[in-house]
Amino acid sequence: MRATNVSFRYRRGDPWVLSDASLDLAPGSVAEITGPNGTGKSTLLRLLAGLLRPVRGRIEERPAVIGYAPERFPSAQPFTVAAYLRHMAAVRRVAVPEELTARLGMDHLLGQKLPDLSKGSAHKVGLAQALAGEPGLLILDEPFAGLDATARAELSVIVAEVAARGGIVVASDHQGDLRSVPGVTRYEVRDGKIAEAVPIVVDDPLTTLTIKLPQSKADALAARLRAEGHEVS
Ligand SMILES: Nc1ncnc2c1ncn2[C@@H]1O[C@H](COP(=O)(O)OP(=O)(O)OP(=O)(O)O)[C@@H](O)[C@H]1O
């Protein structure tokens, strides 16, 4: 799949979010999308998923079965979890993700109404519907946020399985969990472009650094460090 010279802005007169941005994704690849806050990561993911159309440029060879999980699951819908998953599977013409709900530890949620779910549980519903049907393209916006440790570990395994089957996985991931998946390529969205980021050396042991700085500069430094792939809490 290929995005070539893609430019996008939400409205005429708005600043361009992406400008002549290109990205090549081979079958079986896992791409982590990084970048400072508000730089266009979610926009890029929606463009790749086909939910937004480039204003200029083109996206080609997109796999037929696409799974997309947004950063925030829209839980204000009058369905139970089971009914929602059945409905989405029918709309997408894929199988109901029964095995996946067990793997994500959400079988006990199936009878609950979507608006009654906690944020983490609602997030799992979004993931389960995206993972249904063995997607050839899996787009995940901050998939690990709000998940319990067991579900986080299982999701990494599922992502690796999708890639091993030849699927393309593209995800933003502030938490850094995706890096446990072998062969992840990191890309940074910055100034409207997409560039391959410096690879993280997984074997390099992590250390914790305490930094004291003026409060007013903390957010900007945290964003910069996250964009470089560091864990910041
Ligand atoms: N629906 C929308 N309408 C208009 N502008 C939007 C819309 N969604 C996002 N934007 C703008 O597009 C730019 C990129 O936003 P986007 O959400 O893609 O960034 P992001 O890198 O995912 O941010 P974050 O790290 O905070 O999640 C921002 O300036 C944002 O305000």
The ligand as an ORCA input file, in Angstrom:
! r2SCAN-3c Opt
* xyz 0 1
  N     -12.465     17.162     12.449
  C     -11.558     18.144     12.392
  N     -11.884     19.347     11.862
  C     -10.968     20.338     11.783
  N      -9.688     20.243     12.210
  C      -9.314     19.082     12.756
  C     -10.217     17.966     12.872
  N      -9.551     16.931     13.453
  C      -8.293     17.368     13.683
  N      -8.151     18.650     13.268
  C      -6.916     19.464     13.338
  O      -5.931     18.797     12.539
  C      -4.663     18.867     13.184
  C      -4.124     17.458     13.383
  O      -4.976     16.790     14.320
  P      -4.802     15.244     14.666
  O      -5.898     14.899     15.617
  O      -4.684     14.493     13.406
  O      -3.383     15.253     15.408
  P      -2.722     14.152     16.351
  O      -1.263     14.152     16.034
  O      -3.442     12.859     16.215
  O      -2.980     14.763     17.787
  P      -2.897     14.074     19.257
  O      -1.472     13.631     19.453
  O      -3.260     15.196     20.169
  O      -3.890     12.945     19.251
  C      -4.860     19.628     14.487
  O      -4.514     20.966     14.254
  C      -6.339     19.502     14.744
  O      -6.820     20.611     15.443
*
